[in-house]
Amino acid sequence: PGIEQEVRRLSGGNQQKVVLAKWLTRDARVLIFDEPTQGVDVHAKAEIFALIRETVAAGRGAIVISSDFAELVSLAHRVIVLREGAVAGHLVGDEIGEAAIVRLAYAA
């Protein structure tokens, strides 16, 4: 309701946005987002995606770690899939899709 609102009393999505805002004010060239939208509603997820895209558009790097494959497809220019602690594959541009990520993540 206002600027004096305690962060702990905000919704999960708004708490997540506060954390992101704190890091985005730093002078870092690369930011690492680990499960940035976990547990947030659809509206907050869209706002967080927009913040990540703005970060990249401003010339900063973003590494997004996510178990949500649709999220990766929506955000990433390049996807590196890890399986059992090793690189299982690398996807770029049009190669990036949920089916391709699933195939690399779960292949035997």
PyMOL commands that set and color helices and strands:
alter all, ss='L'
color gray80, all
select helices_A, chain A and resi 7-9+12-24+42-57+69-75+93-95+98-106
alter helices_A, ss='H'
color red, helices_A
select strands_A, chain A and resi 30-34+61-65+78-83+86-92
alter strands_A, ss='S'
color yellow, strands_A
deselect
rebuild
show_as cartoon
